[in-house]
Amino acid sequence: MADALLRCEPVPAAPAAYSGVTITLAPPMRRWSLRAKSRQALETHLGLSLPRKIGETLGDIACLGPDEWLWRAVDVEPKETGAGLPLSVVDVSERSVGIILEGHAARAMLNAGCPLDLERFAVGRMTRTIYEGVEIILSRESETRWSVDVWRSFAEHLLLSFTTVARNR
């Protein structure tokens, strides 16, 4: 019976355009939480290089903590999970959805609910933060394009917050 259930995205697929910002559901992607005390052991296991500094990204992988990385990709996946090794590769794809904010007003809109100084947030950086009390993973993809990963259970609330700020700018 569970096989017959269809997942509905909590965010509409159609873009919402406001003055200076467009809010869009990000394309589907796979996400893995990577954890290891030894970055080198995880790099060897995956056959990939990992970013060294918190907030830094390298390709599709971001360093979120001293022993934590997030790998987001559309068409790649690890060959093994690392069972029996002192590391973990966990598929968390269904946990989150991505929302894209794009336009010259996107940074100001994000700063309405996020405590970070986004003016100094470099292109290519990714970090865990909050928006109006909701935990998000924020990435700056270009000067005017931002990606926000949010847990599915908070996606509708976050979208309502984004659209309210965008509408009232």
C-alpha positions as CSV (number, residue, x, y, z in Angstrom):
1,M,0.0,0.0,0.0
2,A,2.8,2.4,0.8
3,D,4.2,1.9,-2.7
4,A,1.0,3.6,-4.1
5,L,1.6,6.8,-2.1
6,L,3.0,9.7,-4.1
7,R,5.2,12.4,-2.6
8,C,3.9,15.9,-3.0
9,E,6.4,18.7,-2.7
10,P,5.6,21.1,0.0
11,V,6.6,24.0,-2.3
12,P,4.8,24.7,-5.6
13,A,6.8,24.0,-8.7
14,A,5.8,27.2,-10.4
15,P,8.1,30.2,-9.7
16,A,6.8,33.1,-7.7
17,A,8.0,36.5,-9.0
18,Y,8.1,39.6,-6.9
19,S,9.9,43.0,-7.2
20,G,13.6,42.1,-7.4
21,V,13.3,38.4,-6.4
22,T,12.0,35.1,-7.8
23,I,11.3,32.2,-5.5
24,T,11.6,28.7,-7.2
25,L,11.6,25.1,-6.1
26,A,15.1,23.8,-6.7
27,P,15.5,20.8,-9.1
28,P,15.4,17.4,-7.3
29,M,18.8,16.3,-6.0
30,R,20.4,13.6,-3.9
31,R,21.9,14.6,-0.5
32,W,24.3,12.7,1.7
33,S,25.4,13.5,5.2
34,L,29.1,12.7,5.5
35,R,30.7,12.2,8.9
36,A,34.2,11.2,9.8
37,K,36.8,12.1,12.4
38,S,39.4,11.7,9.7
39,R,38.7,13.7,6.5
40,Q,41.4,11.8,4.7
41,A,39.7,8.4,5.5
42,L,36.5,9.8,4.0
43,E,38.3,11.2,1.0
44,T,39.9,7.8,0.4
45,H,36.6,6.0,0.8
46,L,34.7,8.2,-1.6
47,G,37.6,8.9,-4.0
48,L,36.8,12.6,-3.7
49,S,38.5,15.7,-2.2
50,L,36.6,17.3,0.6
51,P,36.7,21.0,1.6
52,R,38.8,21.7,4.6
53,K,37.3,24.9,6.2
54,I,33.8,25.2,7.6
55,G,31.6,27.0,5.1
56,E,33.8,26.1,2.2
57,T,32.5,24.2,-0.8
58,L,34.4,22.0,-3.2
59,G,32.3,20.9,-6.2
60,D,29.1,19.5,-4.8
61,I,30.4,19.0,-1.3
62,A,30.2,21.6,1.6
63,C,32.0,21.5,4.9
64,L,29.4,22.2,7.6
65,G,31.4,21.3,10.7
66,P,34.8,20.0,11.9
67,D,33.8,16.4,11.0
68,E,30.7,17.0,8.9
69,W,30.1,17.5,5.2
70,L,27.0,17.7,3.0
71,W,27.2,16.3,-0.5
72,R,24.4,17.5,-2.9
73,A,24.4,16.1,-6.4
74,V,21.9,15.4,-9.2
75,D,23.4,12.3,-10.9
76,V,26.2,10.9,-8.8
77,E,26.2,8.8,-5.7
78,P,28.7,7.0,-3.5
79,K,29.4,3.4,-4.3
80,E,29.4,2.3,-0.6
81,T,28.1,3.6,2.7
82,G,31.2,2.9,4.7
83,A,29.8,0.1,6.8
84,G,32.4,-1.2,9.2
85,L,34.6,1.9,8.8
86,P,35.0,4.8,11.2
87,L,32.9,7.1,9.0
88,S,29.3,7.5,7.8
89,V,27.7,8.2,4.5
90,V,24.0,8.6,5.0
91,D,21.4,9.3,2.2
92,V,19.3,12.2,3.6
93,S,17.7,13.1,0.2
94,E,14.1,12.9,1.4
95,R,14.7,15.0,4.5
96,S,15.0,18.3,2.7
97,V,13.8,20.4,-0.3
98,G,15.6,23.2,-2.0
99,I,14.3,26.7,-2.6
100,I,16.1,29.1,-5.0
101,L,16.0,32.8,-4.4
102,E,17.2,34.9,-7.3
103,G,17.4,38.6,-8.1
104,H,18.9,41.8,-6.8
105,A,16.6,41.8,-3.7
106,A,17.3,38.2,-2.7
107,R,20.1,39.1,-0.2
108,A,18.0,41.8,1.5
109,M,15.0,39.4,1.7
110,L,17.1,36.7,3.3
111,N,18.6,39.2,5.8
112,A,15.0,40.0,6.9
113,G,15.0,36.7,8.8
114,C,18.6,35.5,8.9
115,P,21.0,36.8,11.5
116,L,24.1,36.4,9.3
117,D,25.8,39.4,7.6
118,L,25.0,38.2,4.0
119,E,26.6,41.2,2.4
120,R,30.0,39.6,3.5
121,F,28.8,36.0,2.6
122,A,31.0,34.9,-0.3
123,V,29.8,33.3,-3.5
124,G,30.4,29.5,-3.1
125,R,30.0,29.5,0.6
126,M,27.5,27.2,2.4
127,T,26.5,27.2,6.0
128,R,23.9,26.0,8.5
129,T,21.9,28.9,9.9
130,I,18.3,29.9,10.7
131,Y,15.6,32.0,9.1
132,E,13.0,33.2,11.5
133,G,13.8,30.3,13.8
134,V,13.8,27.6,11.1
135,E,17.1,25.7,10.6
136,I,18.3,26.0,7.0
137,I,21.4,25.4,4.9
138,L,22.2,28.5,3.0
139,S,24.4,28.6,-0.1
140,R,25.3,31.6,-2.2
141,E,25.6,30.4,-5.8
142,S,26.2,33.8,-7.4
143,E,25.9,37.5,-6.6
144,T,22.1,37.3,-7.0
145,R,21.3,33.6,-6.6
146,W,20.9,31.8,-3.3
147,S,19.9,28.2,-2.5
148,V,18.2,27.3,0.7
149,D,17.8,23.7,1.9
150,V,15.1,23.2,4.5
151,W,13.5,20.2,6.1
152,R,10.3,19.2,4.4
153,S,8.2,19.7,7.6
154,F,9.3,23.4,7.6
155,A,9.2,24.1,3.9
156,E,5.6,25.5,3.7
157,H,6.3,27.8,6.7
158,L,9.6,29.0,5.2
159,L,8.0,29.6,1.8
160,L,5.2,31.7,3.5
161,S,7.9,33.7,5.3
162,F,9.8,34.3,2.1
163,T,6.7,35.3,0.1
164,T,5.5,37.6,2.9
165,V,8.8,39.5,3.0
166,A,9.1,39.6,-0.8
167,R,5.5,40.9,-1.1
168,N,6.0,43.6,1.5
169,R,9.3,44.9,0.3
